[in-house]
């Protein structure tokens, strides 16, 4: 079952309206006693800082219908499924030429996740953030109960820990993409850092319920960002090499035709990334193959049928279904960017 939406649960309205957050004092209730946690001289109290941090947290999450089903809670919050024996002993070869830190990412301390483990962790992370957002919405900012604050903090910290686990399991993907998109002038660690930021963002927005692997979604997002960073870096370098006079002379039209074309291609790639992420695995593979997306040559129906183990007619049917889905999802001017 597909997720309902990506819900952004930012800071509560009370904190947004007040700007700086709670005023000079804050009531924190413990049991039947209300404690006045006034700020110490020269600063806010520890309790006030804690409330501001937690109630101002960003709780963006991908909401699934099962989150409102009490009978699903036990399965959602259960420990991550254990991998098969073959997964336990499998070792990933370390690419040559990596620094000790990047090479360490290939150790068994951060094992790859199975499809089942990945789906479980994404569902659990989003559920914990969803539950924390529901709790926060019920809290009276003027009288925060300690028991609610503790529960909120536990859910949020556990969700962040799971996010970190997913990120660590996919860091080698960032290394692989960064190495493949490295120019002679680039530093691998700098490219890895850029890709790592995108990985965190991808974890936050990935719709685990659609059935495809996270690495497919993350690869498109990371490549997108690395291409953008490479384009921007080359643009800055060209201005530096031209010198001040040439830069000033160029201010009336700061972007060359090449840069305009790069911007157009970048926008097209962003559209492709967003739309393809909404398709199933087989639909996406057929669209990518038929239209040669990503630089590969276009494939025939027969070629794709042989690759996927289905008939030529079945490939045509899936392609038509995927095209209809893309046209329903895309804005009017975007479909040409994908199916050009």
N, C-alpha and C positions, 0 to 999 in steps of 0.2 A: 504494500500500500504506500502510495506516495505521501511525502510530507505535505502539510497544509501550506506552510509559508516560512519565510525567514523573518522572524520577529525581532525588531530591535527594541530592547528594553534599556534605555539609557537612564541617566539619573532621574530620580523621582521628581514630580512637578514641584514639590516643596523646595528642593535644593535649587532647581533651575530658577524659580521665581525669586528666591532670596539672594541668588548670586554667590555669596560667600559661604552659604551653608548655614548651619545652626547658629543661633545668636550667642550671647555671652553665657548662657547656661542651658543645660539639657537634662531632662528627666529620664532616668533609666530605672525601670521597675524590676525589682528582684523579689519573687514570691509576692507577698502582700504588702511589701514595703517599697516606697518610691524614694530613690536616692537622688539628691540634687548634685550632679557632677559639675560643679562650677569650675571655670578655668583657674588654674594656678596663676600666681602673679607672673606676668611675662609670657603667658601662652595658654593654649587650650588644654583641657584635661585629656588624659589618655582615652577615657570613654568617649568623649566628644570626637576626638580624632578617629577613633575606631568606627563610630557611627557614620561620620562623614565619608570615610573611605568606602565602607560597605554599601551605603545607600546611594552613593554616587557612582557605583560600578556599572560598567557597560555589560548588559546581559543579553546581547544579541544571540539568538538561537534559532535553529531549524525546528519548528514545531511539528509534532507527529500526532495523529489522532489517538494513539495508544497512551499518550501522556495523561489524558483525562480518564483513563480506564484504571480504577483501583486494582483490578485483578492482574494487571500487567506490571505493577510496581516491583514485585519480587523478582521477576525475570530480568527487568531492566537494571536493577541494582545488584544483581548477582555478580560474582567475580568473573573475570574474563575467561572464556573457554580455554582449556589447555590445548596446545598445538599437538598435532600428530607426532609420532616418534620420529618420522623422517624429517619433520620440520625442526625438531630439537637438535639434530646432529648436522644439519646442513650448514655449510660455511660459505660465505660470500667472498669470492676472491677480491683482494685489495688491488686496485689499479696502480700501475707504476707511477712514480714521480710525485706522490702525495707527501705533504708534510706529516709529521707524527700525529698532529691533532686530527687532520682529515682522515688519515689512515685508521685512527682509532674508532671512527664511526662505523667501520666494517666489522667490529668485534661482535661477539655473541652477547655482549652486555646490552645491545640495542637490536634485538632480533627483528626480522621482518614479520609483519603481521599477516595472518591468514585472512581470507575474505570474511570468514565468520567472526574472527577476533576484531577486525576493523569495524564491521557493522555494529558489533556489540559496544565497542568503546565510543563510537560516534553517537549512538543512541543514548548511552548512559550520560555522556558529557552534556548533550543538549537537554536531556531530561532534568538533570541537576540544575542547570541554569534556568530552565523554565520554572521549576519548582521554587527556586530562589526568587525569581521575578514575581511569581504569584504571592509569595510570602511578603515581599517588599511592598507590593501594592496594598496589602491589608494592614500595614503598620502605620500607626499614628506617629508622625515624626516628632510630635511634642511629648509623647509618652511611650518611649520604646521599651518593650519588655526584654529583659536580659535573655530569657529563654528563646525568644524569637531571633534576637541578634545572634545567639550562639548557633541556632539552626541555620540561619542565613549564611553565616560564616563557614560552617561545615560544608554546606552544599557548594558554595562558590569555590572554596579551596580544593575540594575534591574534583570539581569540574576543571579547574586550572591544572591540576596534577594530571588528569587524563589527557588534556590537551598537550601537555608537555611530553607524555608518553607517545602520543601519536606523532608529534613533531620529531622526536628522537628516532623513531622507527623509520622516518622518511628522509632523514638528513642526507643519506647516501644518494638519494634521488637528486637532491640539489647539487651534490658534487658532480654526479654524472652529467646533468644538464649544463652546469657551468663549464665543465671541461669541453663539452662539445660545442659550446658557443663562446670560446675564448679566442680573442685575437692576440697577435704578438705583443701588442701594447698593454694588454690587460693583466691584472693581477688576479690569480685564481681565488685568493682569500677575499678580495673585494667583491668579485662576482658571486662567490658563495654567500657572502653577507647579504647582498641584494636579494638573492634567491631565497635566503632563509626568512627574510621578512615577508615575502610573498607566501611562503609555506605556512606561516602562522595565520595569515589572512585567509588562505584557502581552507585551512582546518575549520575556521569559524563559519564559513559559508557553504561548505560541502553538504549536499543533500544525500545522506547515506541511504535513504529509503528507495532510491531509484535502481539500486542493484548493481551499479558499476563500481569499479575499483577507484579508490581515491587517487592513486598515482596517475590515472588518465586525466582527471580534472586538474590535479596539481601541475602536471607537466605542461599543459597549455598555459596555465597562469604564470608559471615561472619563466617559460620561454618568452612570453609576452613582455614581462617586465625586463628581462635581460636585453631583449631587442630594443626596448625603449631607452634603457640606460646607455646602451652602446650608441644609439643614434644621438642622444643628448650630449654624450661625452665627445663624440666626433664633431658635433656642431660647435661646442665650446672651444675645442682645439683649433678648428679652422679659423675662428675669430681671433684667437691668440696669435696664430701664425701669420695672419694677414697684417697685423699691426694696427696702431691706433687710427691712422689716416684712412685706411681702407674700411675699417669698422665704421667710422663716422660717415664715410661716403655711402655706406650701405644701409644706413639707418632708415631711409625712406622705404626700402623694401628689404627687411632684415632676413627674409627667408628665400633661399634660392629655389629654383625649380626642383632640384634634387631633394631639398628638405621638404618642400610641399608634397612631393611624391612619397617621401618616407612617412610623412604624417598621414597621408591617405591610406597607405599600406598598413600603418599602425592601427588606424581606426577600423579598417577591414578585419585585421587580426583580432581585435577586441570583440567585434561583432561575432566573428566565427567562434571564438572561445566561448562566449556567453551562450550562443544558440546550440552549439554541439553538446554542451554540458547538460542540456535538457533532454537529449535523446538516450535511448538504451544503447547497450554495447554494440549489438548487431546493427541497429539503425545507423549509429555513428560510423561504424566501420564501412558500411556500404556507401554512405554519403561521401566520406573522405576518399574512398577508392574511386567512386564514379566521377568525382569532380577534381581529383588530383590535388586535394587540399593538403597544404604542408610541403609542397614542392615535389611530391611523388607524381609519377605519370598516371593519367586516368586509366582505369581498368574497365574491361568489358563485363557484361552481366555473367558471361560464362566463366571468366577468370575469378570473379568474386564467388560465384557458386561453387567452384572447385575448392577454393580456399576455405569456405565456410561449411562445406559439406551439404549444400542444399541445391535445388534445381535453379536453372536460369530464370524460370518464371517466378519462383519464390523470391529471388533477389529483386526482380522487377516490382513485385507487390510490396516488399518491405521498403524499397526506395520510394515508391509512390506514397506510402503511409508516412515515411519520414519527411518527405517534402511537404505534405499537407500539414504535418505537425509544425514544421519550421515556419511555414507561411502564417499559421495561426499565432505563433509566438513572436514573430518578427514585426518590427515597425515597417510601414510601407516601403521606405527607402532602403531597408537593410537586407531584404532577401536577395537583391542583386549582388550584394557583397559576398554572399555565401554561395549562391548557385550561379555564379558568373562563368 
